Amino acid sequence: MKKLQVLLFLSIVLLSFTVVNSQNKQKNNPPLFSNFSYQGNDQVYIDNPLKSDEFYTPILQGCYPDPAITRKGDDYYMVCSSFAMFPGVPIFHSKDLVNWTDLGGVLNDVTQFNPHNTGISQGVYAPGITYNPHNDTFYMIVTAFSGNLGNIIVKTKDPKKGWGNPIKLGFGGIDPSIFFDDNGKGYIVHNDAPDNGKERYNGHRVIKIWEYDVENDKVITGSDKIIVDGGVDPAKNPIWIEAPHIYKKDGKYFLMCAEGGTGGNHTEVIFKSDSPKGPFIPAPSNPILTQKYFGRDRTNRVDWAGHADLVKGPGDKYYGVFLAVRPNEKNRVNTGRETFMLPVDWSGEFPVFENGLIPLEPKLKMPKGVTENKTGKEGFFPNGNFTFNDNFTSNKLDNRWIGLRGPREKFTAITKKGLQINPFETNIKDLKPTSTLFYRQQHNRFSLVTTIDYKPKSDKDLAGLVALQNEGSNYVFGITMKDAVYYVVLQKNQKTRRDAAINSTIIASAKIDLKKPVQLQMKANGDDYEFGYSVNGVDFVNVGGVVSGDILSTDVAGGFTGCLLGLYATSTNDARP
């Protein structure tokens, strides 16, 4: 009798679990994505094919700004800003400065770094990375605008094997970097407001230095000192001195900073001192890198160059990495701030970026001793024109796929038929984690196509594509339903002012046959974006005509990021035909 009761109880539990699981599955109604393909086709790469001894710059296309770099032996590691993207602080490895491997993100534990309720341009930015040979340890230092973290540092013996827990540092300001002197003593430099908040003008900032307690991983109280006040020439009221790095060469200390703001007046400047705590004297030849002097009509225009870091490359030749942008024909910055590289001449007293004061070219000679450009091959990060295909058949998602305000693993599942995205009850416009898997736009001219198997259950359900600059500037192109009829719909979301509500407009919609999976397409030609679908895999039907990419550019939308292209699902849809 007891066995019968137990069996009956287990049957009821199993039936209840099955019913609840079925209800949840119906409620979540996950779409299945497969056969994703992104193809970039910028004219600059067609016009400038590589020779066997050349490589392209930018070395990281798309939104990879604020680069910092370090070296241990023949291993180079580079980090960039990620803001509210997740994981935080993308990191790359190279043996030769040409061929880079994407290692994912440094801050990949959401219990330690959680930008769940921040704007896309918050989170973390302007990291520094430094190898300390005195204790064989790598340090990544960054400002985190979420989770009450502030300036933090994380450490590791091997960046390929993960990083330690964030250590909070007791100072304010932004853009920190760490420097270790020949005697092992540590220093941190960063941007800050003038002491006592006494700004002489808008954009007046200072560079501060702290002594760093290497044993206890903290700054030494009372050791802080302003080493640059305003910039190179204080009489001219220079603005936004930031992104400081200290280097030591021939017994002298060099402080390199960005100046002018991360826009059209961006420059890189250099100072020299006999001590890491100054006084620092500016070089007479400043700036050592800028693109601010040239007209907008130049061919293959690159702009906003600055925020740099230096490293000794192969053959002990110096190289610099820095951010810059490649505007499209309407001066839009949809690909965001990217990571560029130039050789640096330090044969004289001060370093100078070679050809950094003339219009930048798209190609560089490979460093001495580097014999093969493997970009886009054998697992190395691609550049130039390339195609990225993903059938979602591997056990782990490619590191180029990222989440926003939270980990991608919370809403994705790899199945035998493709990638399942389990929709959150959040909308793309919410300041919350959204169930969207993002890929950075890396070209001004690109096409993207993916197959989706999906049948919405109500008008609250939507799945498809999104092109996003931020939560208040984006396009949604997806499949939903109304009155038991399936539709594909194109929605434009735009916030015209920072304090205004988001204005949502349905640009176009069309009935769609969902008897079998369909293909969704997005493509751009400079500022012109188009969206379409295909039910037969051959013929694409345009929805909404040609729409402007202006809201996908930082010069219109504001902020610091580039356009992100996403596979999106939601159970709180408001894009209704």
Buried (B, 14 or more C-beta within 10 A) or exposed (E): EEEEEEEEEEEEEEEEEEEEEEEEEEEBBBBBBBBBBBBBBBBBBEEBEBEEEBBBBBBBBBBBBBBBBBBBEEBBBBBBBBBBBBBBBBBBBBBBBBBBBBBBBBBBBBEBBBBBBBBBBBBBBBBBBBBBEEEEBBBBBBBBBBBEBBBBBBBBEEBEEEBBEBBEBEBEBBBBBBBBEEEEBBBBBBBBBBEEEEEEEEBBBBBBBBBBBBEEBBBBEEBBEBBBBBBBEEEEEBBBBBBBBBBEBEEEBBBBBBBBBBBBBBBBBBBBBEEBBBEBEBBEEBBBBBBBEBEEEEEBBBBBBBBBBBBBBBEEBBBBBBBBBBBBEBEBBBBBBBBBBBBBBBEEBBBBBBBBBEBBBBBBEBBEEBEEBBBBEEEBBBBBBBEBEBEBEEEEBBBBBBBBBBBBEEBBEBEEEBBBBBBBEBBBBBBBBBBBBBBBBBBBBBBBBBBBBBEBEEBBBBBBBBBBBBBBBBBBBBBBBBEEEBBBBBBBBBBEEEEEEBEBEBBBBBEBEBEEBBBBBBBBBBBBBBBBBBBEEEEBEBBBEEBBBBBBBBBBBBBBBBBBBBBBBBBBBBBBB
